[in-house]
Amino acid sequence: MKWKKAALLSALVVFASCTKRYSGSISKNTVWKGRIKLTGDVVVERRAGLKILPGTKISYARKPKNQVRYIREEAAGPFNILQNEKIEILVEGTFDAEGSREKPIKFLRSKNSGGLIFLGKNRAKLSFVEIDGSPIAIRVYGESSPEIVNCKIENCSVAGIGYWDMGGGKIRNSTFLNCRHAIGVADFARPEISNTNVSFSKLAGIFCEGNSSPVIRSSKITGNNIGIAGGDISIPEISSNTISGNGAGIALWVKSSARISQNNISRNVSGILIQGESKSSIFENNFLANGSGISCVESGDAEILKNLFTANDFAIILRDSSGGVVKNNRILGGTGIKLSEVSRATIDGNNFLGCDTAVKLMNRSHTVFRNNTVKNSKRKILDERVK
């Protein structure tokens, strides 16, 4: 028994000796490998670099020390972007964390994890990196443009990644799971997000605001409350994605405008929701089995061209004082287009096949209906407007 206790104590001593502890400033090129424990905030200085080798595991001390303040001027006044009582890595220099599929780099779950923060224009790359449980795993400020490839970010209580200022860079072949927001894009930021899986976000999978203009393409966006949310004059470009099983696949408000093309949008409560003076160009998408394919409400406006709608309860709904041009679409099954309140639409050159009702008009809505083909449908136009 004494021999076993001695062996166990020896193993614990070896484990502890293999774990290196870091906090404070990194002022020269530094390599992390093996087991790293952060005991306080780490700052990679502008002329230095941090390289993290495959298989490295980063953990966090229970009681942080050496807390750093980094003050930004906000409209509401000075603001410290670093979180008190959290341990963060602030990167002003270069950052290279390239794991492998067999040996990913792991930032381990901890209540003291504050994530990574990128500033400036220096090169930064993350590949095969896993981050679990930080409030915000990665924050991007200034003109920083980190490249994020084959990474996994999950269980973030605020967001997986947040972009501000003119931040950008690319996210490719990565996975975001079970975050409040997976990716947030603000100010004039313009990241490119491609071939990425965004799933089970409690609020929005990808949230855009300010004058941001993210490019979102060839990604799988499933099971979120809102798949992609655009507000406050954001201008997202959304193309060639699979957007399925969300509350709203895409939701736009407050003068947001989006270009939405060639997506497969299926089995959402609402495929696309446009409101609050937002505008959108929606073309060459496939809408399948949504509660509504496109809903345009309040004073939203949409140009809806060359889409395929199949087995949606309603292909297109316009209500309140919204408006739209609906042209050269194919609408199969369900109710085709419903207009109510004082909405207005030009419905031109569409093909309705097997619909319960091709077009339903209510209240004081208005339409120009021309050059459309209606086949095997119960009703061409159901007019219930106030006379």
C-alpha positions as CSV (number, residue, x, y, z in Angstrom):
1,M,0.0,0.0,0.0
2,K,2.8,2.4,0.9
3,W,4.5,1.6,-2.5
4,K,1.2,2.5,-4.3
5,K,0.9,5.8,-2.5
6,A,4.5,6.7,-3.3
7,A,3.9,5.8,-6.9
8,L,0.8,7.9,-7.1
9,L,2.6,10.9,-5.4
10,S,5.5,10.5,-7.9
11,A,3.1,10.5,-10.8
12,L,1.4,13.7,-9.5
13,V,4.8,15.4,-9.1
14,V,5.8,14.5,-12.7
15,F,2.4,15.8,-14.0
16,A,2.8,19.1,-12.1
17,S,6.4,19.5,-13.3
18,C,5.2,19.1,-17.0
19,T,2.7,21.9,-16.7
20,K,4.1,25.4,-17.4
21,R,2.5,28.5,-16.0
22,Y,2.2,31.8,-17.8
23,S,0.9,35.3,-17.1
24,G,1.9,38.8,-18.0
25,S,3.8,40.1,-21.1
26,I,5.3,38.0,-23.9
27,S,7.9,40.3,-25.4
28,K,9.8,37.9,-27.6
29,N,8.9,34.9,-29.8
30,T,7.5,32.2,-27.6
31,V,6.4,28.6,-28.1
32,W,3.9,26.8,-26.0
33,K,3.6,23.0,-26.0
34,G,2.3,20.2,-23.7
35,R,0.3,21.5,-20.8
36,I,0.0,25.2,-20.2
37,K,-1.7,26.8,-17.2
38,L,-2.6,30.5,-17.4
39,T,-2.5,32.1,-14.0
40,G,-3.4,35.6,-15.2
41,D,-3.9,37.7,-18.4
42,V,-1.3,37.2,-21.1
43,V,-0.3,40.0,-23.6
44,V,1.5,39.1,-26.8
45,E,3.3,42.4,-27.5
46,R,3.3,44.0,-31.0
47,R,6.8,42.9,-31.9
48,A,6.5,39.4,-30.5
49,G,4.8,36.2,-31.5
50,L,3.2,33.2,-29.8
51,K,3.3,29.8,-31.4
52,I,1.2,26.9,-30.0
53,L,2.2,23.4,-31.1
54,P,-0.2,20.6,-31.9
55,G,-1.7,18.7,-28.9
56,T,-1.2,21.6,-26.5
57,K,-3.8,21.9,-23.7
58,I,-4.4,25.3,-22.1
59,S,-6.0,25.4,-18.7
60,Y,-6.7,28.3,-16.2
61,A,-5.9,28.9,-12.6
62,R,-8.7,29.1,-10.0
63,K,-7.6,32.6,-8.8
64,P,-6.5,34.9,-11.6
65,K,-3.6,37.4,-11.0
66,N,-2.0,40.1,-13.1
67,Q,-5.2,41.4,-14.5
68,V,-4.7,43.8,-17.5
69,R,-6.9,46.7,-18.5
70,Y,-7.3,47.7,-22.2
71,I,-9.4,50.8,-22.6
72,R,-11.4,51.6,-25.7
73,E,-13.3,54.8,-26.4
74,E,-16.9,54.0,-27.0
75,A,-19.8,56.3,-27.7
76,A,-20.9,55.9,-24.1
77,G,-17.4,56.6,-22.8
78,P,-14.2,54.7,-22.0
79,F,-14.7,50.9,-21.8
80,N,-12.4,48.2,-20.6
81,I,-12.7,45.3,-23.1
82,L,-11.0,42.9,-20.8
83,Q,-13.2,41.1,-18.3
84,N,-12.4,41.3,-14.6
85,E,-11.8,38.0,-12.9
86,K,-11.4,36.2,-16.3
87,I,-8.0,35.2,-17.8
88,E,-7.6,36.4,-21.3
89,I,-4.9,36.3,-24.0
90,L,-4.5,39.7,-25.7
91,V,-2.7,39.4,-29.0
92,E,-1.1,42.5,-30.6
93,G,1.8,40.5,-32.2
94,T,1.6,37.4,-34.3
95,F,-0.3,34.3,-33.3
96,D,0.1,30.8,-34.7
97,A,-2.0,28.0,-33.2
98,E,-2.0,25.2,-35.7
99,G,-3.0,21.8,-34.4
100,S,-3.9,18.8,-36.4
101,R,-6.9,16.5,-36.7
102,E,-5.1,13.9,-34.6
103,K,-3.7,16.5,-32.1
104,P,-6.0,19.5,-31.8
105,I,-5.0,22.4,-29.6
106,K,-7.5,22.6,-26.7
107,F,-8.5,25.5,-24.5
108,L,-10.1,23.7,-21.6
109,R,-13.4,24.6,-20.0
110,S,-13.1,26.8,-17.0
111,K,-15.2,29.5,-15.2
112,N,-12.1,31.7,-15.4
113,S,-11.6,31.4,-19.2
114,G,-11.8,34.8,-20.9
115,G,-10.9,33.7,-24.4
116,L,-8.6,35.2,-27.1
117,I,-8.6,38.9,-28.2
118,F,-7.0,40.1,-31.4
119,L,-5.8,43.6,-32.1
120,G,-3.9,45.3,-34.9
121,K,-2.9,43.9,-38.3
122,N,-0.3,41.2,-37.5
123,R,-0.8,37.7,-38.8
124,A,-3.0,35.3,-36.8
125,K,-4.0,31.8,-37.6
126,L,-5.9,29.1,-35.7
127,S,-6.4,25.7,-37.1
128,F,-7.7,22.5,-35.4
129,V,-8.3,24.6,-32.2
130,E,-11.0,23.7,-29.8
131,I,-12.4,26.2,-27.3
132,D,-15.1,25.1,-24.8
133,G,-17.1,27.3,-22.4
134,S,-15.6,30.8,-22.7
135,P,-18.2,33.6,-22.4
136,I,-16.7,34.9,-25.8
137,A,-14.1,32.5,-27.2
138,I,-12.6,35.0,-29.7
139,R,-12.9,38.8,-30.0
140,V,-11.6,40.7,-33.0
141,Y,-10.9,44.5,-32.9
142,G,-9.3,47.1,-35.0
143,E,-8.3,45.8,-38.4
144,S,-7.3,42.4,-37.2
145,S,-8.1,39.6,-39.6
146,P,-7.4,36.2,-38.0
147,E,-7.7,33.1,-40.2
148,I,-9.8,30.4,-38.4
149,V,-9.8,27.0,-40.1
150,N,-11.1,23.6,-38.9
151,C,-11.8,24.9,-35.4
152,K,-14.5,23.9,-32.9
153,I,-16.1,26.4,-30.6
154,E,-18.9,25.4,-28.2
155,N,-20.9,26.2,-25.1
156,C,-20.2,30.0,-25.1
157,S,-22.5,32.0,-22.9
158,V,-22.3,35.2,-25.0
159,A,-20.8,34.4,-28.4
160,G,-18.3,32.1,-30.1
161,I,-16.7,34.9,-32.0
162,G,-17.3,38.7,-32.0
163,Y,-16.1,41.1,-34.6
164,W,-15.9,44.9,-34.1
165,D,-14.4,48.0,-35.8
166,M,-13.1,46.9,-39.2
167,G,-12.2,43.4,-38.2
168,G,-12.3,40.6,-40.7
169,G,-10.5,37.5,-41.8
170,K,-11.9,34.1,-42.7
171,I,-13.7,31.3,-40.9
172,R,-13.6,28.0,-42.9
173,N,-14.6,24.4,-42.2
174,S,-15.3,25.2,-38.5
175,T,-18.1,24.2,-36.1
176,F,-20.0,26.3,-33.6
177,L,-22.3,24.5,-31.2
178,N,-24.6,25.4,-28.3
179,C,-23.6,29.1,-28.0
180,R,-25.9,32.0,-27.2
181,H,-24.8,33.6,-30.5
182,A,-22.3,31.7,-32.6
183,I,-20.8,34.6,-34.5
184,G,-21.5,38.3,-33.9
185,V,-20.5,41.0,-36.4
186,A,-20.7,44.7,-35.6
187,D,-19.5,48.1,-36.7
188,F,-17.8,47.9,-40.2
189,A,-16.5,44.4,-39.8
190,R,-16.5,42.1,-42.8
191,P,-15.5,38.5,-42.1
192,E,-16.0,35.7,-44.6
193,I,-17.7,32.6,-43.3
194,S,-17.7,29.5,-45.5
195,N,-18.1,25.7,-45.2
196,T,-19.0,26.1,-41.5
197,N,-21.5,24.4,-39.3
198,V,-23.5,26.7,-37.0
199,S,-26.0,24.8,-34.9
200,F,-28.2,25.0,-31.8
201,S,-27.6,28.7,-30.9
202,K,-29.9,29.9,-28.2
203,L,-30.5,33.2,-30.0
204,A,-28.8,33.8,-33.4
205,G,-26.4,31.6,-35.2
206,I,-24.8,34.6,-37.0
207,F,-25.8,38.1,-35.8
208,C,-25.0,41.2,-37.9
209,E,-25.5,44.8,-36.9
210,G,-24.1,48.3,-37.5
211,N,-22.6,48.8,-40.9
212,S,-21.2,45.3,-41.0
213,S,-21.1,43.3,-44.2
214,P,-20.2,39.7,-43.6
215,V,-20.1,37.2,-46.4
216,I,-21.8,33.9,-45.5
217,R,-21.6,31.0,-48.0
218,S,-21.6,27.3,-48.4
219,S,-22.4,26.7,-44.7
220,K,-24.8,24.6,-42.7
221,I,-27.0,26.6,-40.4
222,T,-29.4,24.4,-38.4
223,G,-31.4,24.2,-35.2
224,N,-30.9,27.9,-34.1
225,N,-33.5,30.2,-32.8
226,I,-32.6,32.5,-35.7
227,G,-30.1,31.2,-38.3
228,I,-28.8,34.5,-39.6
229,A,-30.0,37.8,-38.0
230,G,-29.3,41.2,-39.7
231,G,-30.2,44.5,-38.1
232,D,-29.1,48.2,-37.8
233,I,-28.2,48.8,-41.4
234,S,-26.1,45.7,-41.8
235,I,-25.5,44.4,-45.3
236,P,-24.9,40.6,-45.2
237,E,-24.3,38.6,-48.4
238,I,-25.9,35.1,-47.9
239,S,-25.3,32.5,-50.6
240,S,-25.3,28.7,-51.2
241,N,-26.0,27.8,-47.6
242,T,-28.2,25.0,-46.2
243,I,-30.5,26.8,-43.7
244,S,-32.9,24.3,-42.0
245,G,-34.8,23.6,-38.8
246,N,-34.5,27.1,-37.3
247,G,-37.2,29.3,-35.9
248,A,-36.4,31.9,-38.5
249,G,-33.9,30.9,-41.1
250,I,-33.0,34.5,-41.9
251,A,-34.4,37.6,-40.1
252,L,-33.8,41.2,-41.1
253,W,-34.8,44.4,-39.3
254,V,-34.0,48.1,-38.8
255,K,-33.0,49.1,-42.3
256,S,-30.8,46.0,-42.9
257,S,-30.4,45.0,-46.5
258,A,-29.3,41.6,-47.7
259,R,-28.5,39.8,-50.9
260,I,-29.8,36.2,-50.5
261,S,-29.1,33.8,-53.3
262,Q,-28.9,30.1,-54.1
263,N,-29.6,28.8,-50.6
264,N,-31.5,25.7,-49.6
265,I,-34.0,27.0,-47.0
266,S,-36.1,24.2,-45.5
267,R,-38.3,23.3,-42.5
268,N,-38.0,26.6,-40.7
269,V,-41.0,28.2,-39.0
270,S,-40.2,31.2,-41.3
271,G,-37.6,30.8,-44.0
272,I,-36.9,34.6,-44.4
273,L,-38.5,37.3,-42.2
274,I,-38.1,40.9,-43.4
275,Q,-39.2,43.8,-41.2
276,G,-38.4,47.3,-39.9
277,E,-37.7,49.1,-43.2
278,S,-35.3,46.4,-44.3
279,K,-34.9,45.5,-47.9
280,S,-33.7,42.3,-49.5
281,S,-32.9,40.9,-52.9
282,I,-33.9,37.2,-52.8
283,F,-33.2,35.1,-55.9
284,E,-32.6,31.6,-57.1
285,N,-33.2,30.0,-53.7
286,N,-35.0,26.7,-52.9
287,F,-37.7,26.9,-50.2
288,L,-39.0,23.6,-49.0
289,A,-41.6,22.8,-46.3
290,N,-41.3,26.0,-44.3
291,G,-44.2,27.5,-42.4
292,S,-43.7,30.5,-44.6
293,G,-41.1,30.7,-47.2
294,I,-40.8,34.6,-47.1
295,S,-42.7,36.9,-44.8
296,C,-42.4,40.6,-45.3
297,V,-44.0,42.7,-42.6
298,E,-44.2,46.2,-41.2
299,S,-42.6,48.4,-43.9
300,G,-40.2,45.8,-45.2
301,D,-39.5,45.5,-48.9
302,A,-38.3,42.6,-51.0
303,E,-37.4,41.7,-54.6
304,I,-38.2,38.0,-55.0
305,L,-36.9,36.6,-58.3
306,K,-36.5,33.1,-59.8
307,N,-37.0,31.1,-56.6
308,L,-38.5,27.6,-56.2
309,F,-41.1,27.2,-53.4
310,T,-42.2,23.6,-52.7
311,A,-44.8,22.4,-50.1
312,N,-44.6,25.5,-47.9
313,D,-47.7,26.4,-45.9
314,F,-47.4,29.9,-47.4
315,A,-44.8,30.6,-50.1
316,I,-44.9,34.4,-49.6
317,I,-46.7,36.6,-47.1
318,L,-46.8,40.4,-47.3
319,R,-48.6,42.3,-44.6
320,D,-48.8,45.6,-42.8
321,S,-47.4,48.3,-45.2
322,S,-44.7,46.0,-46.8
323,G,-44.1,45.8,-50.5
324,G,-42.4,43.7,-53.0
325,V,-41.8,42.5,-56.6
326,V,-42.5,38.8,-57.0
327,K,-41.3,37.8,-60.4
328,N,-40.5,34.6,-62.3
329,N,-40.8,32.2,-59.4
330,R,-42.2,28.6,-59.3
331,I,-44.6,28.0,-56.5
332,L,-45.7,24.4,-55.9
333,G,-48.4,23.5,-53.3
334,G,-49.8,25.3,-50.3
335,T,-51.0,28.9,-50.5
336,G,-48.9,30.8,-53.0
337,I,-48.9,34.5,-52.1
338,K,-50.9,36.2,-49.3
339,L,-51.3,40.0,-49.1
340,S,-53.0,41.7,-46.2
341,E,-53.5,45.1,-44.5
342,V,-52.1,47.8,-46.9
343,S,-49.3,45.7,-48.4
344,R,-48.6,45.9,-52.1
345,A,-46.9,43.7,-54.7
346,T,-46.3,43.3,-58.3
347,I,-46.8,39.7,-59.2
348,D,-45.4,39.0,-62.6
349,G,-44.5,35.9,-64.6
350,N,-44.8,33.3,-61.9
351,N,-45.8,29.7,-62.3
352,F,-48.3,28.4,-59.7
353,L,-48.8,24.6,-59.7
354,G,-51.0,22.5,-57.4
355,C,-51.7,25.4,-55.0
356,D,-54.7,25.6,-52.7
357,T,-54.9,29.3,-53.6
358,A,-52.4,31.0,-55.9
359,V,-53.0,34.5,-54.5
360,K,-55.0,35.6,-51.5
361,L,-55.9,39.3,-51.1
362,M,-57.1,40.7,-47.8
363,N,-58.0,44.1,-46.2
364,R,-56.8,47.0,-48.4
365,S,-53.9,45.3,-50.0
366,H,-53.0,46.0,-53.6
367,T,-51.5,44.0,-56.4
368,V,-50.6,44.1,-60.1
369,F,-51.1,40.6,-61.4
370,R,-49.9,39.9,-64.9
371,N,-48.3,37.2,-67.1
372,N,-48.7,34.4,-64.4
373,T,-49.5,30.8,-65.1
374,V,-51.9,29.0,-62.7
375,K,-52.4,25.2,-63.1
376,N,-54.0,22.4,-61.1
377,S,-54.9,24.9,-58.3
378,K,-58.2,25.1,-56.5
379,R,-58.3,28.9,-56.8
380,K,-56.4,31.4,-58.9
381,I,-57.2,34.5,-56.8
382,L,-59.2,34.7,-53.6
383,D,-60.2,38.3,-53.1
384,E,-61.4,39.1,-49.6
385,R,-60.5,42.8,-49.6
386,V,-62.7,45.5,-48.2
387,K,-64.8,46.8,-51.0
